[in-house]
Amino acid sequence: MKIRLINIPVMLLTILVSCSSIDKKKTTEQTVQKNTIHNEAYADNAKDIDLIKSVYDIFVFAIDADGDEIQHPEKFFTPHALKKLHEDYKFDCDDGTCYAYYALRTDAQDSKPGSDEESTVIDIEPVGDGWYIVSYLDMGWTGKTRIKVTDGKIDDYERQID
């Protein structure tokens, strides 16, 4: 009888440990599944995301504006987007056609006090139908812009106000 009474707690402990490992396995499987879905979504949108990053580096923040690309925005923008960027240009234009690449960033004129004046893309999130939300720092100010990519080029944009 004593042996049976000792076995009951051991059996209960075994059952609890077993249930706990099942829960951990389910959680791990769910995490792996979520990461796989996120990675697949990124892979499906990788070319568009790379395009948007390049546009911000070359045109918007002019971090990498030394190359020939700056002279050929038609490689990155559709005629519709170029027309909109031209119409949004608010200053005198001495060099032919000028584009308001600044329309893809915040409307801040000066850097944020106390910031390191950094301008960089933080995140690019696909939201469907070719649209992406681009989150960035613009001279220390946070901003978001919706950008639409069509046929491998930026076709439209809308500055987001939080």
C-alpha positions in Angstrom: 0.0 0.0 0.0 2.9 2.4 0.8 4.4 1.9 -2.6 1.1 2.8 -4.3 0.8 6.0 -2.3 4.3 7.1 -3.2 3.6 6.4 -6.9 0.7 8.7 -7.0 2.7 12.0 -6.5 5.3 10.7 -8.9 2.6 10.1 -11.5 1.1 13.5 -10.9 4.5 15.2 -11.3 5.1 13.3 -14.5 1.8 14.3 -15.9 2.4 18.0 -15.0 5.9 18.0 -16.6 4.5 16.4 -19.7 1.7 18.9 -20.0 4.1 21.8 -19.5 6.4 20.5 -22.3 3.4 20.2 -24.7 2.5 23.9 -24.0 6.1 24.9 -24.6 6.2 22.9 -27.8 2.9 24.6 -29.0 4.3 28.1 -28.2 7.6 27.3 -30.0 5.6 26.0 -33.0 3.5 29.2 -33.1 6.5 31.4 -32.8 8.3 29.5 -35.7 5.1 29.7 -37.7 4.8 33.5 -37.2 8.4 34.1 -38.0 8.0 32.0 -41.2 5.0 34.0 -42.2 6.9 37.2 -41.6 10.0 36.0 -43.5 7.8 34.9 -46.4 6.1 38.3 -46.5 9.5 40.0 -46.5 10.7 37.6 -49.3 7.6 38.4 -51.3 8.2 42.1 -50.9 12.0 42.2 -50.8 12.5 43.9 -54.2 10.0 46.6 -53.3 11.5 47.1 -49.9 15.0 47.3 -51.4 13.7 49.9 -53.9 12.2 52.0 -51.2 15.4 51.9 -49.1 17.4 52.9 -52.2 15.1 55.8 -52.9 15.4 57.1 -49.4 19.2 56.8 -49.5 19.7 58.3 -52.9 16.9 60.9 -53.2 15.1 61.6 -50.0 17.9 61.7 -47.4 20.7 62.0 -50.1 22.9 59.7 -48.1 24.1 57.9 -51.2 23.6 60.6 -53.9 27.0 60.4 -55.5 26.1 57.9 -58.2 24.5 58.3 -61.6 21.1 57.3 -60.2 20.4 60.8 -58.9 20.4 62.0 -62.5 17.9 59.3 -63.6 14.9 59.3 -61.2 12.8 57.5 -63.9 14.6 54.3 -63.0 13.0 54.5 -59.5 9.7 56.4 -60.1 6.8 56.0 -62.5 5.7 58.9 -64.7 2.7 59.4 -62.3 5.0 59.7 -59.3 7.5 62.0 -61.1 4.6 64.3 -62.1 3.3 64.4 -58.5 6.8 65.1 -57.2 7.2 67.9 -59.8 3.9 69.5 -58.9 4.8 69.3 -55.2 8.0 71.3 -55.8 7.6 74.7 -54.2 10.8 76.6 -55.0 12.4 78.1 -58.1 13.8 75.5 -60.4 16.9 76.5 -62.4 17.9 73.0 -63.7 15.0 71.9 -65.9 12.6 69.7 -64.0 12.8 69.7 -60.2 11.3 67.2 -57.9 10.1 67.5 -54.3 11.8 64.4 -52.9 11.3 66.1 -49.5 7.6 65.2 -49.9 8.6 61.7 -48.8 9.8 62.9 -45.4 8.5 65.0 -42.6 7.9 68.7 -43.1 10.4 69.6 -40.4 12.8 72.4 -41.6 15.4 72.0 -38.8 16.8 69.1 -36.9 15.2 68.1 -33.6 16.9 69.8 -30.7 19.1 67.4 -28.7 19.1 64.8 -31.5 22.1 63.5 -33.5 20.3 64.8 -36.6 20.1 61.3 -38.0 18.0 60.5 -41.1 17.4 56.9 -41.7 14.7 54.4 -42.5 13.6 52.4 -39.5 11.0 50.1 -40.9 9.1 49.3 -44.1 5.9 47.4 -43.6 3.8 46.0 -46.5 0.1 46.9 -46.0 -1.4 45.4 -49.2 -2.1 46.3 -52.8 1.4 47.4 -53.4 1.3 49.9 -50.5 4.0 50.2 -47.8 4.3 52.2 -44.6 7.8 53.6 -44.3 8.8 54.7 -40.8 11.9 56.8 -40.5 13.9 59.4 -38.6 14.3 62.7 -40.4 17.0 64.8 -38.7 15.8 63.2 -35.4 12.1 63.7 -36.1 10.0 60.5 -36.5 7.8 60.3 -39.6 5.8 57.9 -41.7 5.0 57.9 -45.4 2.7 55.6 -47.4 4.4 54.6 -50.6 2.9 52.6 -53.5 5.1 50.4 -55.7 3.9 49.4 -59.1 5.9 47.4 -61.6 9.1 47.8 -59.6 8.9 51.6 -59.3 7.4 54.1 -56.8 4.0 55.2 -58.2 2.4 57.2 -55.4 3.0 58.5 -51.9 1.1 60.1 -49.0 2.8 61.6 -45.9 1.2 60.2 -42.8 0.4 62.4 -39.8 0.2 60.7 -36.4 
